[in-house]
Amino acid sequence: MQTFFLVYLVFSLYLCNMIQALTILSDREWFLLILGSITYIALFVLTVQNSRRKILLLQERLNKVRAIQDEQQAKSLERIEENKQKIAELEQLIHKLGDENSVLRLELEERKVSLDYANTLAQLESEKRAQAETVIFGSDIYLRMKGLLAKGQPMNDGDWMALEQVVNTVYTGFTERLYSLYRMTDQDYHVSLLIKVHLQPRDIAILTIHSKESVATTRSRLYQKVFGKKGSSKDWDDFILSL
């Protein structure tokens, strides 16, 4: 009880002192106090809103990453299986119809041919990705890159355009997917292209006229920008190779 009374007494004295201090403030001091309070509150609100925007942007990037990875893993197989099922259903219908309705039968056979063609394209796309390394390693631009590395020389604008074309031919939409995740600089993009064709960091450094340390920093920074958390340069390499 005595402790409570002492706390109450101290608080009362403090409150009285505060009231007394406020009563002796001049108009100018009151104005500055109010202005400072408003400024503090405004800065606090802006900070909270900025944090929320960053969180939403990060979540959007992560969703895009997951969507791209899921699409790459399931797209071809899912399309092939769906088409196989449709083809089987059409074959059953065609068999049941026989010669009773020749027009409808021809329409169904036409649809079956279209599905067969779509399935063939999907299988070819899957096989093309499986043989991607062979295609890239045998390309003119890859052989030129090896020649540049042997001389210790960097790539020029024409080389980058040629490499971009080869990569996007083998890995359809690679560049588009990459830029949808983050607004990259030329250096960011060039490093990612070279990772995609399995070049080592020391070779990437030569072709981009940067040090190995700079290349490593670029890779780890890109991972942090896209995923919103710290990661190693190898983490970015693994992600690029999964696209």
C-alpha positions as CSV (number, residue, x, y, z in Angstrom):
1,M,0.0,0.0,0.0
2,Q,2.8,2.4,0.9
3,T,4.6,1.5,-2.4
4,F,1.4,2.4,-4.4
5,F,1.1,5.7,-2.5
6,L,4.7,6.6,-3.3
7,V,4.2,5.8,-7.1
8,Y,1.0,7.8,-7.1
9,L,2.7,10.7,-5.4
10,V,5.7,10.7,-7.8
11,F,3.4,10.5,-10.8
12,S,1.3,13.4,-9.5
13,L,4.3,15.5,-9.0
14,Y,5.6,14.7,-12.5
15,L,2.2,15.5,-14.0
16,C,2.0,18.8,-12.2
17,N,5.5,19.8,-13.4
18,M,4.5,18.9,-17.0
19,I,1.3,21.0,-16.7
20,Q,3.3,23.9,-15.2
21,A,5.9,23.7,-18.0
22,L,3.3,23.7,-20.7
23,T,1.5,26.7,-19.2
24,I,4.6,28.9,-19.5
25,L,5.3,28.1,-23.1
26,S,5.1,31.0,-25.5
27,D,2.9,31.0,-28.6
28,R,6.0,30.4,-30.7
29,E,7.1,27.5,-28.6
30,W,3.6,26.0,-28.8
31,F,3.7,26.4,-32.6
32,L,7.1,24.6,-32.8
33,L,5.9,21.8,-30.5
34,I,2.7,21.2,-32.5
35,L,4.7,21.4,-35.8
36,G,7.3,19.0,-34.5
37,S,4.6,16.5,-33.4
38,I,2.8,16.7,-36.8
39,T,6.1,16.2,-38.6
40,Y,7.0,13.2,-36.5
41,I,3.6,11.6,-37.1
42,A,3.8,12.2,-40.8
43,L,7.3,10.7,-41.0
44,F,6.1,7.7,-39.0
45,V,3.1,7.1,-41.4
46,L,5.3,7.5,-44.4
47,T,7.8,5.0,-43.0
48,V,5.0,2.4,-42.4
49,Q,3.5,2.9,-45.8
50,N,7.0,2.6,-47.5
51,S,7.6,-0.7,-45.6
52,R,4.3,-2.0,-46.7
53,R,5.0,-1.2,-50.3
54,K,8.4,-3.0,-50.1
55,I,6.7,-6.1,-48.6
56,L,4.1,-6.1,-51.4
57,L,6.7,-5.7,-54.1
58,L,8.8,-8.5,-52.7
59,Q,5.7,-10.8,-52.4
60,E,4.9,-10.0,-56.0
61,R,8.4,-10.9,-57.1
62,L,8.3,-14.2,-55.2
63,N,5.0,-15.1,-56.7
64,K,6.4,-14.5,-60.2
65,V,9.4,-16.7,-59.3
66,R,7.2,-19.5,-58.1
67,A,4.9,-19.2,-61.1
68,I,7.9,-19.4,-63.5
69,Q,9.4,-22.4,-61.8
70,D,6.1,-24.2,-61.6
71,E,5.4,-23.5,-65.2
72,Q,8.8,-24.7,-66.4
73,Q,8.4,-28.0,-64.5
74,A,4.8,-28.8,-65.4
75,K,4.0,-27.1,-68.7
76,S,5.3,-29.6,-71.2
77,L,4.3,-32.7,-69.3
78,E,0.8,-31.4,-68.5
79,R,0.2,-30.3,-72.1
80,I,1.2,-33.7,-73.4
81,E,-0.9,-35.7,-70.9
82,E,-4.0,-33.5,-71.6
83,N,-3.6,-33.9,-75.4
84,K,-3.1,-37.7,-75.0
85,Q,-6.4,-37.9,-73.1
86,K,-8.2,-35.8,-75.7
87,I,-6.8,-38.0,-78.5
88,A,-8.0,-41.2,-76.7
89,E,-11.5,-39.7,-76.3
90,L,-11.6,-38.7,-80.0
91,E,-10.5,-42.1,-81.1
92,Q,-13.4,-43.7,-79.1
93,L,-15.9,-41.3,-80.7
94,I,-14.6,-41.9,-84.2
95,H,-14.8,-45.7,-83.6
96,K,-18.4,-45.4,-82.4
97,L,-19.5,-43.3,-85.3
98,G,-18.1,-45.5,-88.0
99,D,-19.6,-44.5,-91.3
100,E,-23.0,-43.3,-89.9
101,N,-22.1,-39.6,-89.9
102,S,-19.2,-39.0,-92.2
103,V,-19.1,-35.2,-91.8
104,L,-18.9,-35.4,-88.0
105,R,-16.4,-38.2,-88.2
106,L,-14.1,-36.1,-90.5
107,E,-14.4,-33.2,-88.1
108,L,-13.3,-35.4,-85.2
109,E,-10.4,-36.8,-87.2
110,E,-9.3,-33.3,-88.0
111,R,-9.3,-32.4,-84.3
112,K,-7.3,-35.5,-83.6
113,V,-4.7,-34.6,-86.1
114,S,-4.5,-31.1,-84.6
115,L,-3.9,-32.6,-81.1
116,D,-1.3,-35.0,-82.5
117,Y,0.5,-32.0,-84.0
118,A,0.3,-30.0,-80.7
119,N,1.6,-33.0,-78.8
120,T,4.5,-33.4,-81.3
121,L,5.4,-29.8,-80.8
122,A,5.3,-30.2,-77.0
123,Q,7.5,-33.2,-77.1
124,L,9.9,-31.5,-79.5
125,E,10.1,-28.5,-77.0
126,S,10.8,-30.9,-74.2
127,E,13.5,-32.7,-76.2
128,K,14.9,-29.3,-77.3
129,R,15.4,-28.2,-73.7
130,A,17.0,-31.6,-72.9
131,Q,19.5,-31.0,-75.7
132,A,20.0,-27.3,-74.9
133,E,23.6,-27.7,-73.9
134,T,24.5,-29.4,-77.1
135,V,22.9,-26.7,-79.2
136,I,24.5,-23.8,-77.2
137,F,28.0,-25.4,-77.0
138,G,27.9,-25.9,-80.8
139,S,26.7,-22.4,-81.7
140,D,28.9,-19.9,-83.4
141,I,28.6,-17.4,-80.6
142,Y,29.7,-19.9,-78.0
143,L,32.8,-20.8,-80.1
144,R,33.6,-17.1,-80.5
145,M,33.3,-16.6,-76.7
146,K,35.8,-19.4,-76.2
147,G,38.1,-17.6,-78.6
148,L,37.7,-14.3,-76.8
149,L,38.5,-16.0,-73.4
150,A,41.6,-17.5,-74.9
151,K,42.7,-14.0,-75.8
152,G,41.4,-12.4,-72.6
153,Q,39.1,-10.1,-74.5
154,P,35.5,-8.9,-73.7
155,M,32.4,-9.4,-75.7
156,N,31.0,-6.5,-77.8
157,D,27.4,-5.4,-78.5
158,G,27.0,-7.8,-81.4
159,D,28.2,-10.7,-79.3
160,W,25.7,-10.0,-76.6
161,M,22.9,-9.8,-79.2
162,A,23.9,-13.1,-80.7
163,L,24.1,-14.8,-77.3
164,E,20.7,-13.5,-76.3
165,Q,19.2,-14.9,-79.5
166,V,20.7,-18.3,-79.0
167,V,19.6,-18.5,-75.4
168,N,16.1,-17.4,-76.1
169,T,15.9,-19.9,-79.0
170,V,16.8,-22.7,-76.7
171,Y,15.1,-21.4,-73.6
172,T,11.9,-19.8,-74.9
173,G,11.1,-16.5,-73.1
174,F,14.2,-16.5,-70.9
175,T,14.9,-12.8,-71.2
176,E,11.2,-11.8,-70.8
177,R,10.9,-13.9,-67.6
178,L,14.1,-12.4,-66.2
179,Y,13.1,-8.8,-66.8
180,S,9.6,-9.4,-65.3
181,L,11.3,-10.1,-62.0
182,Y,13.6,-7.2,-61.7
183,R,14.7,-4.1,-63.7
184,M,18.3,-5.2,-64.5
185,T,21.3,-3.2,-65.6
186,D,23.2,-4.4,-68.6
187,Q,25.8,-5.9,-66.3
188,D,23.1,-7.8,-64.3
189,Y,21.7,-9.2,-67.6
190,H,25.0,-10.1,-69.1
191,V,26.1,-12.0,-66.0
192,S,22.8,-13.9,-66.0
193,L,23.1,-14.8,-69.7
194,L,26.6,-16.2,-69.2
195,I,25.5,-18.2,-66.1
196,K,22.7,-19.7,-68.3
197,V,25.4,-21.0,-70.7
198,H,27.3,-22.5,-67.8
199,L,30.4,-20.2,-67.8
200,Q,32.6,-20.0,-64.7
201,P,32.9,-16.8,-62.7
202,R,36.4,-16.2,-63.9
203,D,35.3,-16.4,-67.5
204,I,32.3,-14.1,-66.8
205,A,34.7,-11.6,-65.3
206,I,36.8,-11.5,-68.5
207,L,33.9,-11.3,-70.9
208,T,32.2,-8.5,-68.9
209,I,35.4,-6.6,-68.1
210,H,34.8,-6.9,-64.3
211,S,36.6,-8.5,-61.5
212,K,35.6,-11.9,-60.0
213,E,34.7,-10.1,-56.8
214,S,32.4,-7.8,-58.7
215,V,30.7,-10.7,-60.5
216,A,30.2,-12.5,-57.2
217,T,28.7,-9.4,-55.7
218,T,26.3,-8.9,-58.7
219,R,25.1,-12.5,-58.4
220,S,24.4,-12.4,-54.6
221,R,22.9,-8.9,-55.0
222,L,20.5,-10.1,-57.7
223,Y,19.4,-12.9,-55.5
224,Q,18.7,-10.6,-52.6
225,K,16.8,-8.1,-54.8
226,V,14.5,-10.8,-56.3
227,F,14.0,-13.0,-53.3
228,G,14.2,-10.3,-50.5
229,K,16.7,-12.3,-48.5
230,K,20.4,-12.8,-48.4
231,G,21.8,-15.6,-50.6
232,S,25.1,-16.7,-52.0
233,S,26.2,-16.1,-55.6
234,K,25.6,-19.9,-56.2
235,D,21.9,-19.4,-55.1
236,W,21.5,-17.0,-58.0
237,D,23.3,-19.4,-60.4
238,D,20.9,-22.2,-59.4
239,F,17.9,-20.0,-60.0
240,I,19.0,-18.9,-63.4
241,L,19.8,-22.5,-64.5
242,S,16.2,-23.5,-63.4
243,L,14.5,-21.0,-65.7
